[in-house]
Amino acid sequence: MDPKQVRMAANMMKNMNNSDIDNLKNMAQNKSFVPPVNPIPNQPEANATANNSSSSFPKIEKFKNQGNEFFKQGSFQEASNNYLEAILEVDEARCEATSEIRKSELQRLEITCRLNYANAKSKLGEFETVISEASQVIKLDENNGKAYFRLGQAYFKLDKLTKAAESLREALNYLKGDQTGFHKTK
């Protein structure tokens, strides 16, 4: 196994909860994702979006779109499972991506999936995971206002008010008010 992959896996696992670890164990043993127990209502629409996507990575898009459907329904654990699977697929696809365009598209997908994963984990009250994922996004894109916003929310919930304020100030530097629900004041 590639040492870089081992490091990536170790970084991802350090803030996982038991449910996430169980899913990873199942995937490793079965070499496949264990689908969530509850099927997605109207799933053909989600699959049609993924299959008709102009993305070079339809499998990643499929997991992301399924996560989005679960999130809309308030099924945050199932959403988080799908976003995590998408992130793992990004890591796998990164090893095979050769062109700069494919690498750029993978990075865009990774950022989206990590932010969505962080949002789902926030809804589940898993704020350390939110901090970890938002920090990963900032490493990929230091100007990502949504990542700073998620970071600020998580720090606030953990009563780390100084860090929350710093992160939210950074978010204000990068986001328009309509993206976050808060606005700059004079």
C-alpha positions as a LaTeX table, in Angstrom:
\begin{tabular}{lrrr}
\hline
Residue & $x$ (\AA) & $y$ (\AA) & $z$ (\AA) \\
\hline
Met1 & 0.00 & 0.00 & 0.00 \\
Asp2 & 1.16 & 3.50 & $-0.85$ \\
Pro3 & 2.34 & 5.43 & 2.28 \\
Lys4 & 0.55 & 8.55 & 1.03 \\
Gln5 & $-2.75$ & 6.65 & 1.00 \\
Val6 & $-2.13$ & 5.36 & 4.52 \\
Arg7 & $-1.52$ & 8.92 & 5.75 \\
Met8 & $-4.69$ & 10.15 & 4.03 \\
Ala9 & $-6.72$ & 7.34 & 5.60 \\
Ala10 & $-5.24$ & 8.02 & 9.05 \\
Asn11 & $-6.08$ & 11.73 & 8.78 \\
Met12 & $-9.64$ & 10.97 & 7.74 \\
Met13 & $-10.15$ & 8.44 & 10.52 \\
Lys14 & $-8.90$ & 10.48 & 13.47 \\
Asn15 & $-12.22$ & 12.31 & 13.97 \\
Met16 & $-14.62$ & 9.61 & 12.79 \\
Asn17 & $-17.37$ & 8.28 & 15.01 \\
Asn18 & $-18.14$ & 4.58 & 15.50 \\
Ser19 & $-20.74$ & 4.54 & 12.72 \\
Asp20 & $-18.24$ & 5.92 & 10.19 \\
Ile21 & $-15.61$ & 3.40 & 11.28 \\
Asp22 & $-18.10$ & 0.52 & 10.99 \\
Asn23 & $-18.96$ & 1.65 & 7.45 \\
Leu24 & $-15.26$ & 1.70 & 6.54 \\
Lys25 & $-14.79$ & $-1.79$ & 7.99 \\
Asn26 & $-17.73$ & $-3.07$ & 5.95 \\
Met27 & $-16.35$ & $-1.47$ & 2.80 \\
Ala28 & $-12.92$ & $-3.01$ & 3.40 \\
Gln29 & $-14.32$ & $-6.47$ & 4.10 \\
Asn30 & $-16.84$ & $-6.46$ & 1.27 \\
Lys31 & $-14.94$ & $-4.11$ & $-1.02$ \\
Ser32 & $-18.18$ & $-2.25$ & $-1.45$ \\
Phe33 & $-20.25$ & 0.40 & 0.25 \\
Val34 & $-23.02$ & $-0.81$ & 2.55 \\
Pro35 & $-26.02$ & 1.19 & 1.36 \\
Pro36 & $-28.09$ & 2.98 & 3.95 \\
Val37 & $-31.06$ & 1.07 & 5.34 \\
Asn38 & $-33.66$ & 3.58 & 4.18 \\
Pro39 & $-34.02$ & 3.78 & 0.40 \\
Ile40 & $-34.14$ & 7.23 & $-1.13$ \\
Pro41 & $-37.65$ & 8.13 & $-2.26$ \\
Asn42 & $-37.69$ & 9.23 & $-5.90$ \\
Gln43 & $-34.21$ & 7.80 & $-6.34$ \\
Pro44 & $-34.46$ & 7.59 & $-10.15$ \\
Glu45 & $-34.25$ & 11.40 & $-10.29$ \\
Ala46 & $-31.05$ & 11.40 & $-8.25$ \\
Asn47 & $-29.57$ & 8.64 & $-10.41$ \\
Ala48 & $-30.61$ & 10.39 & $-13.62$ \\
Thr49 & $-28.79$ & 13.50 & $-12.47$ \\
Ala50 & $-25.67$ & 11.49 & $-11.67$ \\
Asn51 & $-25.76$ & 9.46 & $-14.87$ \\
Asn52 & $-26.44$ & 12.42 & $-17.14$ \\
Ser53 & $-23.87$ & 14.60 & $-15.45$ \\
Ser54 & $-21.08$ & 16.02 & $-17.54$ \\
Ser55 & $-18.71$ & 14.94 & $-14.78$ \\
Ser56 & $-15.86$ & 12.59 & $-15.53$ \\
Phe57 & $-16.59$ & 10.97 & $-12.19$ \\
Pro58 & $-20.19$ & 9.69 & $-12.25$ \\
Lys59 & $-19.70$ & 7.38 & $-9.25$ \\
Ile60 & $-18.64$ & 10.31 & $-7.07$ \\
Glu61 & $-21.51$ & 12.44 & $-8.38$ \\
Lys62 & $-23.94$ & 9.61 & $-7.65$ \\
Phe63 & $-22.89$ & 9.38 & $-3.98$ \\
Lys64 & $-22.91$ & 13.18 & $-3.67$ \\
Asn65 & $-26.39$ & 13.44 & $-5.19$ \\
Gln66 & $-27.72$ & 10.63 & $-2.99$ \\
Gly67 & $-26.26$ & 12.43 & 0.02 \\
Asn68 & $-28.02$ & 15.61 & $-1.10$ \\
Glu69 & $-31.35$ & 13.76 & $-1.33$ \\
Phe70 & $-30.94$ & 12.27 & 2.15 \\
Phe71 & $-29.94$ & 15.68 & 3.53 \\
Lys72 & $-33.07$ & 17.30 & 2.06 \\
Gln73 & $-35.15$ & 14.63 & 3.81 \\
Gly74 & $-33.42$ & 15.26 & 7.15 \\
Ser75 & $-31.69$ & 11.86 & 7.09 \\
Phe76 & $-28.35$ & 13.30 & 8.14 \\
Gln77 & $-26.60$ & 10.02 & 9.03 \\
Glu78 & $-27.46$ & 8.51 & 5.64 \\
Ala79 & $-26.41$ & 11.75 & 3.95 \\
Ser80 & $-23.11$ & 11.71 & 5.80 \\
Asn81 & $-22.52$ & 8.05 & 4.81 \\
Asn82 & $-22.96$ & 8.94 & 1.13 \\
Tyr83 & $-20.76$ & 12.04 & 1.35 \\
Leu84 & $-18.05$ & 9.97 & 3.07 \\
Glu85 & $-18.26$ & 7.37 & 0.30 \\
Ala86 & $-17.91$ & 10.16 & $-2.28$ \\
Ile87 & $-14.81$ & 11.47 & $-0.46$ \\
Leu88 & $-13.29$ & 7.99 & $-0.43$ \\
Glu89 & $-14.01$ & 7.68 & $-4.17$ \\
Val90 & $-12.28$ & 11.04 & $-4.73$ \\
Asp91 & $-9.20$ & 9.72 & $-2.93$ \\
Glu92 & $-9.23$ & 6.61 & $-5.10$ \\
Ala93 & $-9.77$ & 8.56 & $-8.33$ \\
Arg94 & $-6.98$ & 10.98 & $-7.47$ \\
Cys95 & $-4.46$ & 8.16 & $-7.83$ \\
Glu96 & $-5.62$ & 7.62 & $-11.42$ \\
Ala97 & $-6.12$ & 11.24 & $-12.49$ \\
Thr98 & $-3.40$ & 12.37 & $-14.83$ \\
Ser99 & $-4.59$ & 15.54 & $-16.54$ \\
Glu100 & $-4.79$ & 18.89 & $-14.79$ \\
Ile101 & $-8.44$ & 19.22 & $-15.83$ \\
Arg102 & $-9.36$ & 15.94 & $-14.14$ \\
Lys103 & $-7.36$ & 16.89 & $-11.03$ \\
Ser104 & $-9.12$ & 20.24 & $-10.91$ \\
Glu105 & $-12.55$ & 18.61 & $-11.27$ \\
Leu106 & $-11.66$ & 16.13 & $-8.51$ \\
Gln107 & $-10.62$ & 18.98 & $-6.23$ \\
Arg108 & $-13.92$ & 20.78 & $-6.89$ \\
Leu109 & $-15.84$ & 17.58 & $-6.10$ \\
Glu110 & $-13.77$ & 16.94 & $-2.98$ \\
Ile111 & $-14.40$ & 20.45 & $-1.67$ \\
Thr112 & $-18.14$ & 20.13 & $-2.28$ \\
Cys113 & $-18.36$ & 16.67 & $-0.70$ \\
Arg114 & $-16.28$ & 17.66 & 2.34 \\
Leu115 & $-18.41$ & 20.76 & 2.93 \\
Asn116 & $-21.59$ & 18.71 & 2.58 \\
Tyr117 & $-20.17$ & 16.04 & 4.89 \\
Ala118 & $-19.29$ & 18.74 & 7.42 \\
Asn119 & $-22.80$ & 20.17 & 7.19 \\
Ala120 & $-24.39$ & 16.74 & 7.78 \\
Lys121 & $-22.06$ & 16.09 & 10.72 \\
Ser122 & $-22.98$ & 19.50 & 12.12 \\
Lys123 & $-26.64$ & 18.48 & 12.06 \\
Leu124 & $-25.63$ & 15.34 & 13.98 \\
Gly125 & $-23.74$ & 17.40 & 16.58 \\
Glu126 & $-20.33$ & 15.99 & 15.57 \\
Phe127 & $-18.48$ & 19.28 & 15.67 \\
Glu128 & $-14.92$ & 17.89 & 15.88 \\
Thr129 & $-15.54$ & 16.20 & 12.53 \\
Val130 & $-16.89$ & 19.48 & 11.15 \\
Ile131 & $-13.66$ & 21.20 & 12.23 \\
Ser132 & $-11.55$ & 18.48 & 10.63 \\
Glu133 & $-13.43$ & 18.55 & 7.31 \\
Ala134 & $-13.60$ & 22.36 & 7.08 \\
Ser135 & $-9.87$ & 22.51 & 7.81 \\
Gln136 & $-9.23$ & 20.02 & 5.00 \\
Val137 & $-11.20$ & 22.24 & 2.62 \\
Ile138 & $-9.18$ & 25.29 & 3.68 \\
Lys139 & $-5.99$ & 23.34 & 2.88 \\
Leu140 & $-7.40$ & 22.75 & $-0.61$ \\
Asp141 & $-8.76$ & 26.29 & $-1.04$ \\
Glu142 & $-7.60$ & 28.87 & 1.47 \\
Asn143 & $-10.18$ & 31.35 & 0.17 \\
Asn144 & $-13.19$ & 29.11 & 0.75 \\
Gly145 & $-15.62$ & 31.21 & 2.77 \\
Lys146 & $-18.05$ & 28.33 & 3.35 \\
Ala147 & $-15.29$ & 26.32 & 5.02 \\
Tyr148 & $-14.50$ & 29.21 & 7.35 \\
Phe149 & $-18.21$ & 29.58 & 8.06 \\
Arg150 & $-18.58$ & 25.86 & 8.94 \\
Leu151 & $-15.46$ & 26.13 & 11.08 \\
Gly152 & $-16.89$ & 29.15 & 12.91 \\
Gln153 & $-20.20$ & 27.37 & 13.52 \\
Ala154 & $-18.43$ & 24.31 & 14.94 \\
Tyr155 & $-16.12$ & 26.32 & 17.18 \\
Phe156 & $-19.14$ & 28.28 & 18.44 \\
Lys157 & $-21.01$ & 25.05 & 19.29 \\
Leu158 & $-17.92$ & 23.79 & 21.15 \\
Asp159 & $-17.78$ & 27.10 & 23.08 \\
Lys160 & $-14.45$ & 28.05 & 21.52 \\
Leu161 & $-15.61$ & 31.59 & 21.00 \\
Thr162 & $-12.31$ & 33.24 & 20.07 \\
Lys163 & $-11.70$ & 30.70 & 17.30 \\
Ala164 & $-15.34$ & 30.98 & 16.25 \\
Ala165 & $-15.06$ & 34.75 & 15.90 \\
Glu166 & $-11.79$ & 34.48 & 13.93 \\
Ser167 & $-13.28$ & 31.91 & 11.56 \\
Leu168 & $-16.48$ & 33.87 & 11.04 \\
Arg169 & $-14.49$ & 37.04 & 10.31 \\
Glu170 & $-12.58$ & 35.10 & 7.66 \\
Ala171 & $-15.88$ & 33.83 & 6.24 \\
Leu172 & $-17.08$ & 37.41 & 5.92 \\
Asn173 & $-14.00$ & 38.21 & 3.84 \\
Tyr174 & $-14.99$ & 35.63 & 1.24 \\
Leu175 & $-18.78$ & 35.29 & 1.27 \\
Lys176 & $-21.67$ & 37.44 & 0.23 \\
Gly177 & $-24.42$ & 37.76 & 2.87 \\
Asp178 & $-26.92$ & 35.66 & 0.92 \\
Gln179 & $-24.66$ & 32.59 & 1.09 \\
Thr180 & $-24.52$ & 32.45 & 4.87 \\
Gly181 & $-27.53$ & 34.27 & 6.22 \\
Phe182 & $-25.47$ & 36.96 & 7.91 \\
His183 & $-24.37$ & 40.31 & 6.56 \\
Lys184 & $-21.53$ & 42.70 & 7.11 \\
Thr185 & $-22.46$ & 45.63 & 9.30 \\
Lys186 & $-20.98$ & 49.12 & 9.13 \\
\hline
\end{tabular}
